[in-house]
Amino acid sequence: MTDADPVADADPVAGADPAADAQPAADAQAAAPDRLPPAVAGLPHLAEGDRVRLRGRTVKVLVAGVALGSTGHIAAVTVAPIVASELAGTSALSGVPGAAVVLGAAVGASGLSALMARRGRRPGITAGYAIGVLGAAVAIGATVAGLVPALMIGMFMIGFGNSSNQLSRYVAADMYPFHRRAATIGTVVWAATVGAVLGPNLVGPSGRVATALGLPPLTGAYLVPIAFVGAAAILSFVALRPDPYALADAVHDPAAPGTTSVRKLVRRPTVAAALIGLLASQVVMVLIMTMTPVHMIAHGHHVETVGIVISGHTFGMYALAPISGRLTDRLGSPTVIAGGLIVTAAASVLAAVAPPDGGLLLFLALFLLGYGWNLGFVAGSTMLTRGVDVADRTRLQGAADTLIWSGGALASLSSGIVLAFASYAALGLLGAALVVIPLWIIVARRPALTAAT
């Protein structure tokens, strides 16, 4: 691949000129320095040709980092409910590690965004990955010692590290004007396909490595993030130069005032609708996905079979992201968010009616659950920052992801309770019910939202 802009090739806007996109951002940075985060102060002014070239290289680095980071993260998350069940001796606590992961991502989203605003995108991304590596080491020690609370701390740190993966989509998108952000987000989200396929399927082999090292087999899944997330941290530290803020589209909407409070931003119809779609998709996806490994193990499936089903789910979450980006650019975010919620509801019902021995129907349900999430994730992330300049985008992105992952943490914690006292089928039906009101809101407001975006 060359250093040409990879997103430009996917730009659905006829006649789009990358160089023309770069110049307004450069002019905005020069004319309105007070509207930029503190981290931007002192960054060198770049010629428009250099900006276009460096944008393309930066997207490649972010894509590679997400591929590595997601591989380690997904491997660890796949076995976490099983480890918790074995250590605690009950499935009622099997949702707690997932809750710790998403809670860690919630805290990490705000914490890393604040760090990025002060110090830059590169230090924020690198710090998140480094904390994820430390979390994997803590989880190994906790599993060996049989300490459930320590396992929760390790999973919290792993989730914190996953914030770097999630915020990378915004880092890439912020370098481009609004009409090109859906394609850019789709490109970065797609990179997690590597982790979706590789991560769960490394659970078995890594378990054998752990056994050879004298460790319990399930600790092998935590060796994966030490290697892969560690590589993402090193790559980000070395290669994200200049800092992506130097390449950011400083203000795509000159009428939007800078330094607007997050409270005021979330009152904007497009921001509120984006948050509704993102939160609903995340809650339902986590609710069902978290308990699927426990459900399968309880019905006699081997851990490697669980890995295949979760691999299909995470493949649906990420592999078709470029298509979701193109659909968003063509049909608009509101339409795609609504479509994602419909797919999520259908997947929830399929999971509820799937036979206990799993089979193709459960695999299909989890794949569709992932793709419904992907549609809402790409379209919602794109619509979230419409009409918001880069100073406000950084804070809004962190606040939005904190809300999303907090909702996911609550869903993960609740899923174990529902499974323990009801059934997996009840979990699926609950997921479908939770989609109804958000879907109604998006559909009812779609014409106004489409006009606004």
C-alpha positions as CSV (number, residue, x, y, z in Angstrom):
1,M,0.0,0.0,0.0
2,T,1.1,3.5,-0.7
3,D,0.8,6.6,1.6
4,A,-2.2,7.7,-0.4
5,D,-5.3,8.3,1.6
6,P,-7.1,4.9,1.9
7,V,-10.4,6.5,2.9
8,A,-10.5,8.7,-0.2
9,D,-10.9,5.6,-2.3
10,A,-14.0,4.8,-0.3
11,D,-15.4,8.3,-0.4
12,P,-18.9,8.0,-1.9
13,V,-19.1,11.7,-2.6
14,A,-18.4,12.2,-6.3
15,G,-15.6,14.5,-7.1
16,A,-14.3,14.7,-3.5
17,D,-10.9,16.4,-3.3
18,P,-8.6,15.3,-0.4
19,A,-6.4,18.3,-0.8
20,A,-9.5,20.6,-0.7
21,D,-10.6,18.9,2.5
22,A,-7.2,19.6,4.1
23,Q,-7.1,23.3,3.5
24,P,-10.2,24.4,5.4
25,A,-9.0,22.5,8.4
26,A,-5.5,24.2,8.2
27,D,-7.1,27.6,7.8
28,A,-9.4,26.9,10.8
29,Q,-6.5,25.9,13.0
30,A,-4.6,29.1,12.1
31,A,-7.6,31.4,12.4
32,A,-9.2,30.0,15.6
33,P,-6.6,28.5,17.9
34,D,-8.8,29.2,20.9
35,R,-11.3,26.6,19.6
36,L,-8.8,23.7,19.7
37,P,-7.9,21.5,22.7
38,P,-4.8,22.5,24.7
39,A,-2.9,19.5,23.2
40,V,-3.0,21.2,19.8
41,A,-1.0,24.3,21.0
42,G,2.5,24.3,19.5
43,L,1.8,21.7,16.9
44,P,3.6,22.6,13.6
45,H,1.6,23.9,10.7
46,L,1.6,21.4,7.9
47,A,1.3,22.0,4.2
48,E,-1.9,20.6,2.7
49,G,-0.1,17.9,0.7
50,D,1.7,16.7,3.8
51,R,-1.6,16.6,5.7
52,V,-3.2,14.4,3.1
53,R,-0.3,12.0,3.0
54,L,0.1,11.8,6.8
55,R,-3.7,11.3,7.3
56,G,-3.4,8.1,5.2
57,R,-0.4,6.8,7.1
58,T,-2.1,7.6,10.5
59,V,-5.2,5.7,9.5
60,K,-3.1,2.7,8.7
61,V,-1.4,2.9,12.1
62,L,-4.8,3.2,13.9
63,V,-6.1,0.2,11.9
64,A,-3.1,-1.9,12.9
65,G,-3.4,-0.9,16.5
66,V,-7.1,-1.8,16.6
67,A,-6.4,-5.2,14.9
68,L,-3.8,-6.0,17.6
69,G,-5.7,-4.6,20.5
70,S,-9.0,-6.3,19.6
71,T,-7.3,-9.7,19.3
72,G,-6.1,-9.5,22.9
73,H,-9.2,-8.0,24.2
74,I,-11.6,-10.4,22.6
75,A,-9.6,-13.5,23.7
76,A,-9.7,-12.3,27.3
77,V,-13.4,-11.5,27.3
78,T,-14.3,-14.8,25.7
79,V,-13.2,-16.8,28.8
80,A,-13.9,-14.3,31.5
81,P,-17.5,-15.5,32.3
82,I,-16.2,-19.1,32.4
83,V,-13.3,-18.2,34.7
84,A,-15.6,-16.3,37.1
85,S,-18.1,-19.2,37.2
86,E,-15.4,-21.7,38.1
87,L,-13.8,-19.5,40.7
88,A,-17.1,-18.4,42.3
89,G,-18.8,-21.8,41.9
90,T,-22.0,-20.2,40.6
91,S,-23.2,-18.7,37.3
92,A,-24.8,-15.8,39.1
93,L,-21.5,-14.0,39.1
94,S,-20.5,-15.0,35.6
95,G,-21.7,-11.6,34.3
96,V,-19.5,-9.6,36.7
97,P,-16.3,-9.8,34.7
98,G,-18.1,-8.5,31.6
99,A,-19.5,-5.7,33.8
100,A,-16.0,-4.9,35.0
101,V,-14.7,-4.8,31.4
102,V,-17.5,-2.4,30.2
103,L,-17.2,-0.3,33.4
104,G,-13.4,-0.1,32.7
105,A,-14.2,1.0,29.2
106,A,-16.6,3.6,30.5
107,V,-14.0,5.1,32.9
108,G,-11.3,4.8,30.2
109,A,-13.4,6.7,27.7
110,S,-13.6,9.8,29.9
111,G,-10.1,9.4,31.4
112,L,-8.3,8.9,28.1
113,S,-10.3,11.7,26.3
114,A,-9.3,14.1,29.1
115,L,-5.7,13.0,28.7
116,M,-5.9,13.4,24.9
117,A,-7.3,17.0,25.2
118,R,-4.4,17.9,27.5
119,R,-1.5,15.9,26.0
120,G,-2.5,14.7,22.6
121,R,-4.1,11.7,20.9
122,R,-0.9,9.6,20.8
123,P,-0.3,9.6,24.6
124,G,-3.9,8.8,25.3
125,I,-4.1,5.8,22.9
126,T,-0.7,4.5,24.2
127,A,-1.6,4.8,27.8
128,G,-4.9,2.9,27.3
129,Y,-3.2,0.0,25.7
130,A,-0.5,-0.1,28.4
131,I,-3.1,-0.3,31.2
132,G,-4.8,-3.2,29.3
133,V,-1.5,-5.1,29.3
134,L,-1.2,-4.6,33.1
135,G,-4.8,-5.8,33.5
136,A,-4.1,-9.0,31.7
137,A,-1.2,-9.7,34.1
138,V,-3.4,-9.0,37.1
139,A,-6.1,-11.4,35.7
140,I,-3.5,-14.2,35.3
141,G,-2.4,-13.8,38.9
142,A,-6.0,-13.7,40.1
143,T,-6.9,-16.9,38.2
144,V,-3.9,-18.7,39.6
145,A,-4.7,-17.6,43.2
146,G,-8.5,-18.1,42.8
147,L,-9.3,-14.5,43.8
148,V,-12.5,-13.3,42.2
149,P,-12.1,-9.6,43.4
150,A,-8.6,-9.5,41.9
151,L,-10.0,-11.0,38.6
152,M,-12.5,-8.1,38.5
153,I,-9.8,-5.6,38.9
154,G,-7.8,-7.2,36.1
155,M,-10.9,-7.2,33.8
156,F,-11.6,-3.6,34.7
157,M,-8.1,-2.7,33.5
158,I,-8.5,-4.8,30.3
159,G,-11.7,-2.9,29.6
160,F,-9.9,0.4,30.3
161,G,-7.4,-0.6,27.7
162,N,-10.2,-1.4,25.2
163,S,-11.1,2.4,25.3
164,S,-8.0,2.9,23.1
165,N,-9.6,0.6,20.5
166,Q,-12.9,2.3,20.7
167,L,-11.6,5.9,20.7
168,S,-9.4,5.2,17.6
169,R,-12.5,5.5,15.4
170,Y,-13.0,9.1,16.5
171,V,-9.2,9.8,16.2
172,A,-9.4,8.8,12.5
173,A,-12.7,10.4,11.8
174,D,-11.7,13.7,13.3
175,M,-9.1,14.1,10.5
176,Y,-11.8,14.3,7.9
177,P,-14.9,16.6,7.2
178,F,-18.3,15.2,8.2
179,H,-19.2,13.9,4.7
180,R,-16.3,11.5,4.9
181,R,-16.4,10.4,8.5
182,A,-18.8,7.3,8.1
183,A,-16.4,5.7,5.6
184,T,-13.4,6.5,7.9
185,I,-15.1,5.1,11.0
186,G,-16.1,2.0,9.0
187,T,-12.4,1.5,8.0
188,V,-11.2,1.6,11.6
189,V,-14.0,-0.5,13.0
190,W,-13.4,-3.1,10.3
191,A,-9.9,-3.6,11.7
192,A,-11.3,-5.3,14.7
193,T,-12.3,-8.1,12.4
194,V,-8.8,-9.5,12.9
195,G,-9.5,-9.8,16.6
196,A,-13.0,-11.1,16.0
197,V,-11.7,-14.0,14.1
198,L,-8.3,-14.6,15.7
199,G,-9.1,-13.7,19.4
200,P,-11.6,-16.4,20.3
201,N,-9.7,-19.0,18.3
202,L,-6.5,-18.4,20.2
203,V,-8.2,-19.5,23.4
204,G,-7.5,-23.2,22.8
205,P,-3.9,-22.8,21.6
206,S,-3.0,-20.2,24.3
207,G,-4.4,-22.6,26.9
208,R,-1.9,-25.2,25.8
209,V,0.8,-22.6,26.0
210,A,-0.3,-21.8,29.6
211,T,-0.3,-25.5,30.5
212,A,3.3,-25.8,29.2
213,L,4.2,-22.9,31.4
214,G,2.7,-24.5,34.4
215,L,-0.4,-22.2,34.5
216,P,-4.1,-23.1,34.5
217,P,-5.3,-23.6,30.9
218,L,-7.8,-20.7,31.1
219,T,-5.0,-18.2,31.9
220,G,-3.8,-18.7,28.4
221,A,-6.4,-16.3,27.1
222,Y,-4.8,-13.6,29.2
223,L,-1.4,-14.2,27.7
224,V,-2.9,-13.1,24.4
225,P,-3.5,-9.5,25.4
226,I,0.0,-9.3,27.0
227,A,1.4,-10.0,23.6
228,F,-1.0,-8.3,21.2
229,V,-2.2,-5.3,23.2
230,G,1.5,-4.8,24.2
231,A,2.4,-4.6,20.5
232,A,-0.4,-2.1,19.9
233,A,0.9,0.1,22.7
234,I,4.4,0.1,21.2
235,L,3.1,0.7,17.7
236,S,1.0,3.7,18.8
237,F,3.8,5.2,20.8
238,V,6.3,4.9,17.9
239,A,4.2,5.5,14.8
240,L,1.5,8.0,15.7
241,R,3.7,10.9,14.7
242,P,2.8,13.7,14.2
243,D,0.0,13.6,16.8
244,P,-3.3,13.1,14.9
245,Y,-4.5,16.4,16.3
246,A,-2.1,18.1,13.9
247,L,-4.1,16.5,11.1
248,A,-7.6,17.1,12.5
249,D,-10.4,18.8,10.7
250,A,-10.5,21.6,13.2
251,V,-14.0,22.9,12.4
252,H,-16.3,21.6,9.7
253,D,-19.2,23.8,10.7
254,P,-18.0,27.5,11.2
255,A,-21.3,28.4,12.7
256,A,-20.8,26.0,15.6
257,P,-19.4,27.8,18.6
258,G,-16.4,26.2,20.4
259,T,-16.2,25.2,24.0
260,T,-19.8,24.3,24.3
261,S,-20.6,22.3,27.5
262,V,-21.4,18.6,27.0
263,R,-24.7,19.1,28.8
264,K,-25.7,21.6,26.0
265,L,-24.3,19.3,23.3
266,V,-26.5,16.3,24.3
267,R,-29.6,18.5,24.0
268,R,-29.0,18.8,20.2
269,P,-31.5,16.5,18.4
270,T,-28.8,14.7,16.4
271,V,-26.6,14.1,19.4
272,A,-29.4,12.9,21.5
273,A,-30.7,10.5,18.8
274,A,-27.2,9.2,18.2
275,L,-26.8,8.5,21.9
276,I,-30.1,6.7,22.1
277,G,-29.2,4.4,19.2
278,L,-25.7,3.7,20.5
279,L,-26.9,3.0,24.0
280,A,-29.7,0.7,22.9
281,S,-27.5,-1.3,20.6
282,Q,-24.8,-1.7,23.2
283,V,-27.1,-2.7,26.1
284,V,-28.9,-5.5,24.1
285,M,-25.7,-6.8,22.5
286,V,-23.9,-7.1,25.8
287,L,-26.9,-8.5,27.6
288,I,-27.1,-11.5,25.3
289,M,-23.5,-11.9,24.2
290,T,-22.1,-12.0,27.7
291,M,-24.1,-15.1,28.8
292,T,-23.8,-17.0,25.6
293,P,-20.5,-18.8,26.6
294,V,-22.0,-19.7,30.0
295,H,-25.2,-21.0,28.3
296,M,-23.2,-23.1,25.9
297,I,-20.8,-24.6,28.5
298,A,-23.9,-25.5,30.6
299,H,-25.2,-27.5,27.7
300,G,-22.0,-29.5,27.1
301,H,-20.2,-27.5,24.5
302,H,-16.4,-27.4,24.5
303,V,-14.6,-24.1,25.0
304,E,-13.3,-24.2,21.4
305,T,-16.9,-24.5,20.2
306,V,-17.8,-21.5,22.2
307,G,-14.9,-19.7,20.5
308,I,-16.4,-20.4,17.1
309,V,-19.8,-18.9,18.0
310,I,-18.3,-15.9,19.6
311,S,-16.0,-15.5,16.6
312,G,-19.1,-15.4,14.4
313,H,-20.6,-12.8,16.7
314,T,-17.6,-10.6,16.7
315,F,-17.1,-11.1,12.9
316,G,-20.6,-9.6,12.6
317,M,-19.7,-6.8,14.8
318,Y,-16.7,-5.6,12.7
319,A,-16.3,-7.3,9.3
320,L,-19.0,-5.5,7.5
321,A,-18.2,-2.1,9.0
322,P,-17.2,-0.6,5.6
323,I,-20.6,-1.5,4.2
324,S,-22.2,0.1,7.2
325,G,-20.2,3.2,6.5
326,R,-21.3,3.3,2.9
327,L,-24.9,2.7,3.8
328,T,-24.7,5.6,6.3
329,D,-23.2,8.0,3.7
330,R,-25.9,6.9,1.2
331,L,-29.0,6.5,3.4
332,G,-28.2,8.8,6.3
333,S,-27.4,7.9,10.0
334,P,-31.1,7.8,11.2
335,T,-32.2,5.2,8.7
336,V,-29.2,3.0,9.4
337,I,-29.6,3.3,13.1
338,A,-33.2,2.2,12.8
339,G,-32.2,-0.7,10.6
340,G,-29.6,-1.8,13.1
341,L,-32.1,-1.8,15.9
342,I,-34.5,-3.9,13.8
343,V,-31.7,-6.5,13.1
344,T,-30.8,-6.5,16.8
345,A,-34.4,-7.2,17.9
346,A,-34.6,-10.1,15.3
347,A,-31.3,-11.5,16.6
348,S,-32.5,-11.4,20.2
349,V,-35.7,-13.4,19.3
350,L,-33.6,-16.0,17.3
351,A,-31.3,-16.4,20.4
352,A,-34.4,-16.9,22.6
353,V,-35.8,-19.7,20.3
354,A,-32.5,-21.4,19.5
355,P,-32.4,-25.0,20.8
356,P,-30.3,-25.7,23.9
357,D,-27.7,-27.6,21.9
358,G,-27.0,-24.4,19.9
359,G,-26.3,-25.3,16.3
360,L,-26.6,-23.1,13.3
361,L,-29.5,-21.0,14.7
362,L,-27.6,-19.8,17.7
363,F,-24.6,-19.0,15.5
364,L,-26.8,-17.0,13.1
365,A,-28.5,-15.2,16.1
366,L,-25.1,-14.1,17.5
367,F,-23.8,-13.1,14.0
368,L,-26.9,-10.9,13.5
369,L,-26.7,-9.5,17.0
370,G,-23.2,-8.4,16.1
371,Y,-24.1,-6.9,12.8
372,G,-27.1,-5.0,14.2
373,W,-24.7,-3.5,16.8
374,N,-22.3,-2.6,14.0
375,L,-25.0,-0.7,12.0
376,G,-25.9,1.4,15.0
377,F,-22.3,1.8,16.1
378,V,-21.0,3.2,12.8
379,A,-24.1,5.3,12.0
380,G,-24.5,6.6,15.6
381,S,-20.8,7.5,15.9
382,T,-21.0,9.4,12.7
383,M,-24.1,11.4,13.6
384,L,-22.8,12.0,17.2
385,T,-20.5,14.8,16.2
386,R,-22.4,16.5,13.4
387,G,-21.9,20.3,13.7
388,V,-19.3,20.0,16.6
389,D,-15.8,21.3,16.3
390,V,-12.7,19.4,17.4
391,A,-12.4,21.0,20.9
392,D,-16.0,19.9,21.7
393,R,-15.8,16.6,19.8
394,T,-13.0,15.3,22.1
395,R,-15.1,15.9,25.3
396,L,-18.3,14.7,23.7
397,Q,-16.7,11.5,22.4
398,G,-15.4,10.6,25.8
399,A,-18.7,11.4,27.5
400,A,-20.7,9.5,25.0
401,D,-18.5,6.4,25.2
402,T,-18.7,6.6,29.0
403,L,-22.5,6.5,28.8
404,I,-22.5,3.7,26.3
405,W,-20.1,1.4,28.3
406,S,-21.8,2.2,31.6
407,G,-25.1,1.0,30.1
408,G,-23.2,-2.1,28.8
409,A,-21.8,-2.7,32.3
410,L,-25.3,-2.7,33.8
411,A,-26.5,-5.0,31.1
412,S,-23.6,-7.4,31.7
413,L,-24.2,-7.5,35.4
414,S,-27.9,-8.0,34.9
415,S,-27.5,-10.8,32.3
416,G,-26.0,-13.2,34.9
417,I,-28.8,-12.6,37.3
418,V,-31.4,-13.2,34.5
419,L,-29.7,-16.4,33.4
420,A,-29.4,-17.7,37.0
421,F,-33.0,-17.0,38.0
422,A,-34.8,-17.3,34.6
423,S,-33.3,-18.6,31.4
424,Y,-31.3,-17.8,28.3
425,A,-34.6,-17.6,26.3
426,A,-35.8,-14.9,28.8
427,L,-32.6,-13.0,28.2
428,G,-33.2,-13.0,24.4
429,L,-36.8,-11.8,24.8
430,L,-35.8,-9.1,27.2
431,G,-33.3,-7.9,24.7
432,A,-35.9,-7.6,22.0
433,A,-38.2,-5.7,24.3
434,L,-35.5,-3.2,25.2
435,V,-35.2,-2.2,21.5
436,V,-38.9,-1.2,21.0
437,I,-38.9,2.3,22.6
438,P,-35.5,3.5,21.1
439,L,-36.6,2.2,17.7
440,W,-39.9,4.1,18.0
441,I,-38.1,7.4,18.9
442,I,-35.6,7.1,16.0
443,V,-38.3,6.2,13.4
444,A,-40.7,9.0,14.7
445,R,-37.9,11.6,14.4
446,R,-36.2,10.3,11.3
447,P,-37.4,13.0,8.8
448,A,-36.2,15.8,11.1
449,L,-32.9,14.0,11.9
450,T,-32.2,13.2,8.3
451,A,-32.7,16.9,7.3
452,A,-30.4,18.0,10.1
453,T,-27.6,15.6,9.0
